């Protein structure tokens, strides 16, 4: 049988009863229980709650690890009395560093206000917060443009300081760039740009050492890297190069790579084959065009393609040093560059289809990326500055 409300048609619920209904619901009593207690239908309870503004927003309970408004008022009184921050911290039972951060982050001793600091803390704690790229569109545009050029996040973060030395808005860490690309909730950059990263992965993972393949037999007359002069090892003097080959599909094609140790300047060699005569001739053609002060030494691994190193040294007066077997880290600059080149020439690619002009274009792009070790200069800038000073 349908329930007949106590309050007849046209009479309405008295305001005193409405108040009691609102208080009961806000104290946690269910709508059905309130309706039965006040002899009304549940729809009436719903209407009364709607007209009263509904349930108040739930107040988030502040963590005891965070400063309360009362504590901030103690801090405000203390700084006005010129007490030390350590003394104020002891009174509150808080670390001095916490009080110091609170005061220095909210106007300092002369400008600290408890109510304003408490409001700022509440606003800062709201989640989710907009990302740096959502609030700084100019920064986002710069980062996206450099990612399109296959710059790494580290290179972008360093170069921002170089290009915008006085603009603090144009600052971002490389980790923030990675998060914007890999973590959906920390966006602000176009997700397709993740394909421009060197690894091509869609998530971050720890690096692991790759297995080193066995190399060919011993090369006659090698001078080992342990006999290399100290000036080469510490990169103090420009003009010392590291070299290697990157192989194409089925090891049937290859590109020669040369990297200068001080400036990280890269040159790429078009090869017709991988025989020692072809490789030595290609290196010689490329390197003899450099100024004399930039032709001091060459470090290579123990690949048979440089078995003719003695002829190369006689022709160019450039000594060749060889790494220990299975020790690619001994020519780490070149190894890193070869990894970058795999963005342009993935494994399994037929490298014979690329002309020297194609290789020069890729080298120019690599040499146009800023490097942290060069104080955010590009290899081209560092290389050209040195040549200008010595010619």
C-alpha positions as CSV (number, residue, x, y, z in Angstrom):
1,X,0.0,0.0,0.0
2,X,1.4,3.4,-1.0
3,X,2.5,5.5,1.9
4,X,0.5,8.7,2.5
5,X,2.8,11.6,3.7
6,X,1.9,13.1,7.1
7,X,2.1,16.5,5.5
8,X,-0.9,16.8,3.3
9,X,-1.1,18.2,-0.3
10,X,-0.4,21.9,-0.4
11,X,0.8,22.0,3.2
12,X,4.5,21.2,2.7
13,X,7.1,20.1,5.2
14,X,7.6,22.8,7.9
15,X,11.1,24.4,7.9
16,X,11.8,23.1,11.4
17,X,11.4,19.5,10.1
18,X,13.4,20.3,7.0
19,X,16.3,21.4,9.2
20,X,16.1,18.2,11.3
21,X,16.1,16.1,8.1
22,X,19.2,17.9,6.8
23,X,21.0,17.5,10.1
24,X,20.1,13.8,10.3
25,X,21.4,13.1,6.8
26,X,24.6,15.1,7.3
27,X,25.2,13.1,10.5
28,X,25.2,9.9,8.5
29,X,21.7,8.6,8.8
30,X,20.4,7.0,5.6
31,X,17.7,8.7,3.6
32,X,15.3,5.7,4.0
33,X,15.7,5.9,7.8
34,X,15.2,9.6,7.9
35,X,12.1,9.3,5.7
36,X,10.6,6.8,8.0
37,X,11.4,8.8,11.2
38,X,9.8,11.9,9.9
39,X,6.9,10.2,8.1
40,X,7.8,11.4,4.6
41,X,8.7,9.6,1.4
42,X,12.4,9.3,0.3
43,X,11.7,11.6,-2.6
44,X,10.9,14.4,-0.1
45,X,14.2,13.8,1.7
46,X,16.0,14.1,-1.6
47,X,14.2,17.3,-2.4
48,X,14.9,18.8,1.0
49,X,18.6,18.0,0.6
50,X,18.7,19.4,-2.9
51,X,17.1,22.7,-1.8
52,X,19.5,23.0,1.2
53,X,22.6,22.7,-1.1
54,X,23.2,19.0,-0.8
55,X,25.9,17.3,1.2
56,X,28.8,19.6,2.1
57,X,32.1,18.9,0.4
58,X,34.1,16.4,2.4
59,X,37.0,18.2,4.2
60,X,40.2,16.3,3.6
61,X,41.9,15.5,6.8
62,X,45.4,17.0,6.8
63,X,48.3,14.7,7.5
64,X,50.0,15.2,10.8
65,X,53.2,15.4,8.9
66,X,52.0,18.7,7.4
67,X,52.0,22.0,9.3
68,X,48.6,23.0,10.6
69,X,47.2,26.6,10.7
70,X,47.8,26.8,14.4
71,X,51.4,25.8,13.9
72,X,51.8,28.4,11.2
73,X,50.4,31.1,13.6
74,X,53.1,30.1,16.1
75,X,55.7,30.5,13.4
76,X,54.3,33.9,12.4
77,X,54.5,35.1,16.0
78,X,58.0,33.7,16.4
79,X,59.4,35.5,13.3
80,X,57.8,38.7,14.3
81,X,59.5,38.4,17.7
82,X,62.8,37.8,15.9
83,X,63.3,34.4,17.4
84,X,65.5,31.9,15.6
85,X,63.9,29.4,13.4
86,X,65.6,26.6,15.4
87,X,63.9,27.9,18.6
88,X,60.5,28.0,16.8
89,X,61.0,24.5,15.5
90,X,61.8,23.2,19.0
91,X,58.6,24.7,20.4
92,X,56.6,23.0,17.6
93,X,58.5,19.7,17.8
94,X,59.4,20.0,14.1
95,X,62.7,19.8,12.3
96,X,64.4,23.2,11.8
97,X,64.5,22.5,8.0
98,X,60.7,22.2,7.9
99,X,60.3,25.6,9.5
100,X,63.0,27.2,7.4
101,X,61.3,25.9,4.1
102,X,58.0,27.2,5.4
103,X,59.2,30.7,6.1
104,X,61.5,31.1,3.1
105,X,58.9,29.7,0.7
106,X,56.2,32.1,1.9
107,X,57.6,35.6,1.9
108,X,60.6,35.2,4.3
109,X,60.7,36.7,7.8
110,X,59.4,40.1,6.8
111,X,56.5,38.8,4.6
112,X,55.4,35.6,6.3
113,X,51.6,35.4,7.0
114,X,50.1,32.2,8.5
115,X,46.7,32.4,6.7
116,X,48.3,33.1,3.3
117,X,50.8,30.3,3.8
118,X,48.1,27.8,4.8
119,X,46.0,28.7,1.7
120,X,49.0,28.3,-0.5
121,X,49.8,24.9,1.0
122,X,46.2,23.8,0.4
123,X,46.2,24.9,-3.2
124,X,49.6,23.2,-3.8
125,X,48.3,19.9,-2.4
126,X,45.4,19.7,-4.8
127,X,45.7,16.8,-7.4
128,X,46.0,16.4,-10.2
129,X,48.2,19.4,-10.8
130,X,48.8,20.8,-14.3
131,X,52.1,19.8,-15.9
132,X,54.8,22.2,-16.7
133,X,54.1,21.8,-20.4
134,X,50.4,22.5,-20.0
135,X,51.2,25.8,-18.2
136,X,54.2,26.8,-20.4
137,X,53.2,26.4,-24.1
138,X,56.4,28.2,-25.3
139,X,58.5,25.6,-23.4
140,X,56.4,22.7,-24.8
141,X,56.8,24.0,-28.4
142,X,60.6,24.2,-27.9
143,X,60.9,20.7,-26.5
144,X,58.7,19.2,-29.2
145,X,60.7,20.9,-32.0
146,X,64.0,19.5,-30.6
147,X,62.5,16.0,-30.2
148,X,61.5,16.2,-33.8
149,X,65.2,16.7,-34.5
150,X,65.9,13.5,-32.4
151,X,67.6,15.4,-29.6
152,X,67.7,13.5,-26.4
153,X,65.9,14.9,-23.3
154,X,69.3,15.5,-21.6
155,X,70.5,17.5,-24.6
156,X,67.2,19.6,-24.6
157,X,67.4,20.3,-20.9
158,X,71.0,21.5,-21.1
159,X,70.5,23.5,-24.2
160,X,67.6,25.4,-22.7
161,X,70.0,27.0,-20.2
162,X,72.3,28.0,-23.1
163,X,69.6,29.4,-25.3
164,X,67.5,31.1,-22.5
165,X,70.1,32.1,-19.8
166,X,67.8,34.7,-18.2
167,X,64.4,33.1,-18.6
168,X,63.6,30.8,-15.7
169,X,60.3,29.8,-17.4
170,X,62.3,28.0,-20.0
171,X,63.6,25.3,-17.7
172,X,62.8,21.6,-17.5
173,X,64.6,18.5,-16.4
174,X,65.2,15.6,-18.7
175,X,63.2,13.4,-16.3
176,X,60.2,15.6,-16.7
177,X,60.4,15.3,-20.5
178,X,60.6,11.5,-20.2
179,X,57.6,11.5,-17.9
180,X,55.6,13.6,-20.3
181,X,56.3,11.1,-23.0
182,X,56.0,7.8,-21.1
183,X,53.4,8.5,-18.4
184,X,49.9,9.3,-19.6
185,X,49.0,11.3,-16.5
186,X,52.1,13.5,-16.8
187,X,51.4,14.6,-20.4
188,X,51.7,17.9,-22.2
189,X,53.7,16.6,-25.2
190,X,52.6,14.8,-28.2
191,X,52.8,11.0,-27.5
192,X,54.0,10.2,-31.0
193,X,57.2,12.0,-30.2
194,X,58.3,9.0,-28.2
195,X,59.3,7.4,-31.5
196,X,61.9,10.1,-31.9
197,X,63.8,8.9,-28.9
198,X,67.0,6.9,-29.5
199,X,65.6,3.7,-27.9
200,X,62.2,3.9,-29.6
201,X,60.6,2.4,-26.4
202,X,57.2,3.4,-25.0
203,X,58.4,3.0,-21.4
204,X,61.6,3.4,-19.5
205,X,63.6,0.4,-18.4
206,X,67.0,-0.1,-16.8
207,X,70.0,-0.5,-19.1
208,X,71.7,-3.8,-19.3
209,X,75.1,-4.6,-20.7
210,X,74.8,-6.2,-24.2
211,X,76.7,-9.3,-24.9
212,X,79.9,-8.8,-26.9
213,X,80.4,-10.9,-29.9
214,X,83.7,-12.7,-30.6
215,X,85.9,-10.8,-33.0
216,X,88.3,-12.1,-35.7
217,X,91.9,-13.2,-35.3
218,X,94.8,-11.1,-34.1
219,X,95.9,-8.2,-36.3
220,X,99.7,-8.0,-37.0
221,X,101.7,-5.1,-35.5
222,X,99.0,-3.7,-33.3
223,X,99.8,-0.9,-30.8
224,X,97.5,-1.4,-27.9
225,X,95.4,1.3,-26.2
226,X,97.4,0.9,-23.0
227,X,100.4,2.4,-24.9
228,X,98.4,5.5,-25.9
229,X,99.7,8.8,-24.6
230,X,98.0,10.3,-21.5
231,X,96.9,13.4,-23.5
232,X,94.5,11.1,-25.5
233,X,93.0,9.4,-22.5
234,X,92.1,12.7,-20.7
235,X,90.8,14.4,-23.8
236,X,93.0,17.4,-23.0
237,X,94.2,17.8,-26.6
238,X,91.8,17.8,-29.6
239,X,92.6,15.8,-32.8
240,X,92.3,12.3,-31.5
241,X,89.6,10.1,-33.2
242,X,87.7,6.9,-32.5
243,X,86.4,4.7,-35.3
244,X,84.3,1.7,-36.1
245,X,81.9,0.2,-38.6
246,X,78.1,-0.2,-38.3
247,X,77.0,-3.2,-40.3
248,X,73.8,-3.5,-42.4
249,X,71.6,-6.4,-43.3
250,X,73.4,-9.7,-43.3
251,X,76.7,-7.9,-42.7
252,X,76.8,-7.2,-46.5
253,X,77.0,-3.4,-46.2
254,X,78.6,-1.0,-43.8
255,X,79.1,2.6,-42.9
256,X,82.4,3.9,-41.3
257,X,82.1,6.2,-38.3
258,X,84.8,8.6,-37.0
259,X,84.2,10.6,-33.8
260,X,86.6,13.2,-32.4
261,X,87.1,12.6,-28.6
262,X,87.2,16.2,-27.4
263,X,84.4,17.7,-29.4
264,X,82.3,14.6,-30.2
265,X,82.4,15.7,-33.8
266,X,81.2,12.9,-36.1
267,X,82.1,12.0,-39.7
268,X,80.5,9.2,-41.6
269,X,82.1,7.2,-44.5
270,X,80.4,5.7,-47.5
271,X,81.9,2.3,-48.1
272,X,81.8,0.1,-51.1
273,X,82.8,-2.9,-49.1
274,X,84.4,-4.0,-45.8
275,X,87.8,-5.1,-47.0
276,X,90.8,-3.4,-45.3
277,X,91.8,-1.6,-48.5
278,X,88.4,0.0,-48.9
279,X,88.0,1.0,-45.3
280,X,91.6,2.4,-45.0
281,X,91.1,4.4,-48.2
282,X,87.8,5.8,-47.1
283,X,89.2,6.9,-43.7
284,X,92.2,8.4,-45.4
285,X,90.1,10.4,-47.8
286,X,88.0,11.8,-45.0
287,X,90.6,12.6,-42.5
288,X,93.3,14.2,-44.7
289,X,91.0,17.1,-45.4
290,X,91.2,18.2,-41.7
291,X,93.6,20.8,-40.4
292,X,97.0,19.3,-39.2
293,X,96.2,20.0,-35.5
294,X,93.1,17.8,-35.8
295,X,94.9,14.7,-37.2
296,X,96.8,13.2,-34.2
297,X,95.6,9.6,-33.6
298,X,93.0,7.0,-34.4
299,X,91.6,4.4,-32.0
300,X,89.8,1.3,-33.4
301,X,88.6,-2.1,-32.2
302,X,90.2,-5.3,-33.4
303,X,88.2,-5.7,-36.5
304,X,90.0,-7.1,-39.6
305,X,88.8,-4.1,-41.6
306,X,91.8,-2.2,-40.2
307,X,94.4,-4.9,-40.7
308,X,96.1,-2.5,-43.1
309,X,96.7,0.1,-40.4
310,X,100.4,0.2,-41.1
311,X,99.8,1.5,-44.6
312,X,97.4,4.1,-43.2
313,X,99.9,5.4,-40.7
314,X,102.7,5.6,-43.4
315,X,100.4,7.6,-45.7
316,X,98.9,10.0,-43.1
317,X,101.4,10.0,-40.2
318,X,98.5,9.2,-37.9
319,X,99.2,6.4,-35.4
320,X,96.5,3.8,-34.8
321,X,95.8,2.3,-31.4
322,X,93.7,-0.9,-30.9
323,X,91.3,-1.7,-28.0
324,X,91.5,-4.9,-26.0
325,X,89.3,-7.7,-27.2
326,X,85.6,-7.4,-26.3
327,X,86.1,-4.0,-24.7
328,X,83.9,-1.5,-26.6
329,X,83.9,0.9,-23.7
330,X,87.5,1.7,-24.4
331,X,86.2,3.7,-27.3
332,X,83.0,4.8,-25.6
333,X,82.5,8.0,-27.5
334,X,82.3,6.1,-30.7
335,X,80.1,3.4,-29.2
336,X,77.6,6.0,-28.0
337,X,77.6,7.6,-31.4
338,X,77.0,4.3,-33.1
339,X,74.0,3.8,-30.8
340,X,72.6,7.2,-31.9
341,X,73.1,6.3,-35.5
342,X,70.8,3.3,-35.2
343,X,68.0,5.8,-35.0
344,X,68.8,6.6,-38.6
345,X,70.1,3.2,-39.8
346,X,68.2,0.5,-37.8
347,X,69.7,-3.0,-37.7
348,X,68.7,-5.0,-40.8
349,X,68.9,-2.0,-43.1
350,X,70.7,-2.2,-46.4
351,X,73.3,0.5,-45.9
352,X,74.5,0.5,-49.5
353,X,71.5,2.5,-50.6
354,X,72.7,5.6,-48.8
355,X,74.9,8.1,-50.6
356,X,77.7,10.2,-49.1
357,X,75.4,13.2,-49.2
358,X,72.8,11.2,-47.1
359,X,75.5,10.4,-44.6
360,X,76.7,14.0,-44.4
361,X,73.2,15.1,-43.7
362,X,72.9,12.6,-40.8
363,X,76.3,13.7,-39.5
364,X,75.3,17.3,-39.6
365,X,72.2,16.6,-37.6
366,X,74.2,14.7,-34.9
367,X,76.8,17.5,-34.8
368,X,74.0,20.0,-34.3
369,X,72.8,18.5,-31.0
370,X,74.0,20.2,-27.8
371,X,76.2,18.2,-25.5
372,X,76.4,18.5,-21.7
373,X,80.1,17.8,-21.7
374,X,80.6,20.8,-24.1
375,X,78.6,23.1,-21.8
376,X,75.6,22.8,-24.0
377,X,77.5,23.7,-27.2
378,X,77.0,21.5,-30.2
379,X,79.9,19.5,-31.6
380,X,79.9,21.7,-34.7
381,X,80.1,24.9,-32.6
382,X,83.0,23.5,-30.5
383,X,84.8,22.1,-33.5
384,X,84.5,25.3,-35.5
385,X,85.5,27.5,-32.6
386,X,88.7,25.5,-32.2
387,X,89.5,25.6,-36.0
388,X,88.9,29.4,-36.0
389,X,91.4,29.9,-33.1
390,X,94.1,27.8,-34.7
391,X,94.0,29.0,-38.3
